[in-house]
Amino acid sequence: MVCNENKEEPVEHRRKWGIEEIAVVDQYTYLGYTHLGVKMAKDCSWNAHMSKVAEKGKARAGKLHPILANRHLDTRIKLTVLKSVIVPPLEYAGEVWEGNKKVVKELEAAQMKAAKTILGCSRRTSNAAVRAELGIQSLRSGRDARKLTWQYRMCGMGEERLPRIVREEKWANKKRGRQPTEWVKVVEDVWKGLDIDEDETLETEGLQGFKEKISVACAEREAQNLKKKTKDKEGLDMYGMLKEGIGFKDYLHGPMDAGTKLKVKFRTGDIGLRERRRRHRTVDEEDDEFKCDCGFECEDRVHVVAECPWYKKEREVYVSELGKIDGTYRDMFEAWNREERTVAVVGHRRWVEKAGREIVRIDRLGKTFLSHLWQSRKERLAIGDRSCGNDASSSRGRVVE
């Protein structure tokens, strides 16, 4: 096939392969068949290829939904499916292509839809929090690492090698219209986005050493982005309090049972408390609509877990069981402030240095406490107390669990 035909000056001499004439097309697939390879467009853009990749990723995620949503499967198995089956098509040939923000967003959405299915989250859950829980990076980081690795490989090629010749070639601008983005310019932007010296890194001896440096730089950038979002985005302030960083969380080991799923919701803010409704409030909603039934200014996670009198009984049971594991743990918990208590229940940072091997029992106890608390809340709403959470009406509709 012949690509990049000029409509004003159409191709006069048709090329043939044997006796068959080669078609003139607007785009074609390089390196493979229609279901594999890189889709090349006549305008040298990658939008067609990226759209195809996004559609393929969404299709795979759809077919694998029964596996990703299976609550009896170990979360680590489902995460392996995500990394080995769904993500690779989304990153295929990422060394060479980059597109506009809209299409890039579609790619990220395909990965995040599968990740949120694994955790049982709603679509409103923060992407940054979901990635941090599962220990995965954005697709952008994967593409950036691939591009820099390919640059490193080309730097080691002989001058007669075609990839190096193409890279160092000076390309003339189009006569008119928007100029295509050169790969070299894209790579320059990648280096600028990483806190790492380009020349020094490219001089690294050995491909494996180079990859490790790039991996560390990308991980640091992801960590900084998470830190920034937990400060700037409403609803993620509590996730910032956990200070657990990016990495597969220990409490996710095993099947996604009700207690684990509820803990994910409390950690990420994807829980049907009135604080979430306030984040999506409309101008005609009054502050009183977000108050806790006990009279506190807002029914948020810290208040509900650490101090709300409606759940005093569940909290006392939790503290009592904590004392059975070790009496000092109970004393520690009672001495902490409301934020520290909440972090101790939904996270593990407060216990890591103190509990040691007991961390699994404490985690299980925390899940049980959250389950009893949430069940108590639902029962209280069901018997006629003030409607809130999922049962509350608003101009934006019901809050999705």
N, C-alpha and C positions, 0 to 999 in steps of 0.2 A: 504493500500500500504506500502511496505517496501522500505526505501530509504537508500542511502549511501552504495550500494553494492560494495564490493571489487572485481574488475575484475580478479585479480590474484587468489583470493580465493573466488569464488562465493558462494552464499548462498546455503547450502546443504539441509537444512530443510525448506521447504516451509510452510508458515503459512496459516491457513484457517479461514474464517469467516463462520461458519456453514458448508455448503458443498462446498462453493466457495473458490478457492485458491486466496490469496492476491497477487497481482502483485508486481514485483520488478521493480522500476522505478528510473530514474535519478533525478526527482523532482516531487513534488506534492503540491497541494494547501491545506493549513491548515485553519481551521475556515471558511468554506463556500464552495461555488460552484466555477466553473471555472471563473465566473465574479466577485467574491468577495473573499477576504481572502488574506493570506500571502503565497506566493509561496516559498516553501522550496527546496533547492538544495542539492545534495549529498555532494558537496564540502564545504557546510556551507557558501557559499557566497550569497550576496543579489542582485547580478546583474540581475538575471532572474526576480526577483520580481520587481526591480526598472524599468526594461525595460517594463514590463507589465503595471506598474503604469503610466509610461510616455506615452505609447501608448493610454491608456484609457483616460488620461488627454487631449491629442491631439485630440482624437476622439470626446470628449465632446465639446471641444472648436470649432471644425469644425461644429458640429451640431448646436451650438448656435451662429455661426458667424452672421446669419441674425439679431439676437437680439443685439449682441455686436456692430455691424456696423450700426445699425439703428440710423440715426442722429436726429430722432424725439423723441427718448426716452431720459428721464432724465439720465444724466451720473451716478447719484447715484443708479438708478435701475440697470444699466448694471454692476456697481461695485459690487452690491449685488449678481448678478448672478455669477460673477467671484468668489467671496468669498464663496458662499454657494453651488455652483454646480461644478465648475471646480477645485478649489483648494483642497477640501476634499479628492478626490481620489488620488491626488498627495502626500498627507500627511498621507495616510492610514497606520496605524501601524508604524508610524515614531518613536515611542518609542524604537523600537528594531533594526531597520535596518539602515545601512549606506553602501554606495558603492563607487566605484571608481569615479574619477573626471569626466570622460567622461559621465557616466550615470547620475551623479548629474547635470551636465550641461544640459543634455536633459530635466530633470525635470524642471529646471529653465526656459529653453527655452519655454516649454509648457505654463507656467504661463505668461511669458513676451509676447508671441505671442498674447494671449487674451487681455492683458493689453494694448498693442500697438494698437490693433484693436479698443478698446474703445476710445482711444485718437486720432485715425486716423493718427498714426505715421508710418514711414517706419521702416523696420527691422534694419536699421543702427542707430536708435535713442538709446542713452545711456540707459541701463537698470536702472542705478542708478537714472537718472532724471525721468524716467517714474514711478518708485516706489515712488519717492518723491512727484510727482504730485498727484498720486492717494492715497497716504498715506498707502501703503502696504509694508510689509516686504518680504525679500527673504524667500524661502522655507526652507533654511538652518536654519534660526532663529526659524521657527516653529518646525522643527524637534529637534533642540537643547532644546527648552523649554519643549517639550514632554519627551525627555530623562531624563532631570533633574527632572521633575515632577514625572516620574515613579521611579526614584531613591529615591526621597523623600518618596513616598508611601511604597517602599520596606523597607526603614529604620524603618518605623513604624509597620512593620509586625512582627508577632511572629516568633521565630526561627524554628518552625515546618512547616511554610508555604513554599511551593515548590519554588515560585519565589526567596525567600531569600536564600534558600538552594542552588539553581542553581547559584545565583550571587556570593555567597561566596565560591563555590567549586573551587578547584585548578585543572585546566584541563591540562592533559599531552599534550606535543607537538606531532605533527605527526612525523612519522619516517623519512620522507623526503619530500622535496618540500616546497613550500611557506606556512608559517603558517597562519591560519585564524586569523583575527583581533578580539580580545575579546571585548565584549560589555563594560566591565569595562574600557578598555583602551580608547575606543571611548569617554566615558563619561569624563574621565580625560582630554582629549584634549578639550572637550567642556568647561570645567571649566577654562582651561588655556586661552581660547579665550575670556572669559568674565572678565571684570574688577570688580570682586566680590569675596569675601572670601567664599570658599566652606564650611568649617566647621561651620562658623557663620550662613551662609544662611540655611544650613540643620537643624540647631537648631531652626529655625523660628517656632513659635507656630501657627498652623492652616494652612491648605493647601492653602486657599485663599491668606493669607499673603505671603506664599512662592511663589505662582504664580505671584503675583504683583512684587516682587523683581526680579524675573527672567525676567518678561516682561520689566521692566525698564532697566535691564542690556542689554537685546537684542536690545532694542530701541536705547540705547546709542551707542552700537557697530555699528548699522546701520547708525546712524548719523555721527559717526567718519569715516566710510567707504565713505559716501557721501562727506564729507568734503575733504577727501584725493583725491577722484576722481576729484572733481572740481578744485583741484590744479594741479594734475598731467596729466589729460587727456585733450588734445587739443580740443577745442570746448565747453567745459563745464565751462570755466572761467567765462562766463557771468552768468551761473546758480549759481555759487558761489557768484557773486555780489548781487544776489537777497536776499540771507541769509534768506530764508523762511523755511528751514528745511524740515522734512518729515511730511506730513499730507495732507489730501484731501483739495485741494485749493478751496477757495470760488468762484473764477471766473468760475469753472467748474459746478456749480449748474445749472440745467436746461439742455435742449437738446444741443448736440454738433453742434451748428450752424457754419457758415463759419467764423465768427469773433472769436469765441472761439477756433476753430481748428487752425486758423492762429496764435493766441496768443500762443497756445501750441508749435507750430513750432518755433516761435521766441524765446521762453523761453528755449527750449531743444536743439536748434541748428539744428533742422530738417527742414531747410528752404533752398530753392534753390538759395542762394547767392553764390558768388564766394569764400567766406571764407570756405564753406563746400567742394568745389572742391579742395581747397588748402590742406585741411586735408587729402585728398585721392590722392594727386598729385603723378605723376610719375617723374622719373628723367629727362625726356625729355621736361617737361613743364617749361616754363619761368615764372618769377615773374610777367611780364607784363600781363599775361593771367588772373591774379586775381585782377587787378586794377579796381577801380570803374570808370565809364565813366566820372566822374568829375575830374579824375586825382589822387584821393587819392590812397595810396599804396595798399589798399585791401578793397573790398566791403564786409564789415562785418556788423553785426547787430547794433553795437553801432554807427558806422558812418552813416548808412542809417537812423536810427531812429532819431538821435540827431542833425546831422549837414549837411548831403549831400544836396547841393543846388538844385539837381534835384527834391527834395520833399519839397521845401521851402513852396509852396502854401499849401500843406496838413498840414504841421507843423503849419503854421499861423492860419489855421482854427481850429486846435486842441487847440492852445493857446487861441484863441478868445472864443471858447466854454467853455474852462476851466475858463476863467474870468467871464463868465455868471453864473457859479455855485457859484463862490466866487472870487472876485478880488484879494484876497491875494494868492489864489492858482496860478494864472497866474504869479504874481510877484515871487513867490517861484520857479516856474518852470524855469523862465527866468534867475534866479540867480544861478541855479545849473549848474554843469559842464556836459560834454557829457555823462559820465557814469551814473551820478545821474539822468539825464533826461531819459535815456534809462530804468533804473530801475523803474522810475515813470510810464512809459508807459506800460511796460510788466509785472510789479509786483505791489505790493501794500504797500510794507514796508515804502516807503517815505510818504504815505498818512495816514497810520493807526492812528497815534496820532493827525493828523491835521484835517482830513476830517470827521471822525466819521460816521454819517449816510449817508453822501454824497459819501461814498466809492463805492457804487453800480453804481451811475451815472458816477463817474470818470472811473470805470472799463469799463462800456459800451462805454464811449467816447474813451478810449484807443483802444478798439477793432475796433471801427469805423475808427479811425485814421490809424491803421495798415491795415485795409481792403482797404481804399482809397489809401494808399501808395503802397500797393502791386498791386492794379489794375492799378495805374499810371505807375508802372514799366513794367507791362505786355504790356500795350498799347504802351509804348515807344519802347520796343523791337520789337513789332509787326510791327511798321511802318519803320523799317529799321535801327535803331541805332545798335551799336555794340552788337553782340549776346553774351548773358551771361546766367547764371543760367541754367534752364532746356534746353534752346536752344543751349547751348554751346557743342561743340564736344570735346571729349578727348579720350585718348587711353583706358580709363576705361569705356567708354560708357556714356550714358546720366545720369544726376543726377536724381534720383527718387524722386518724390514729396511725 
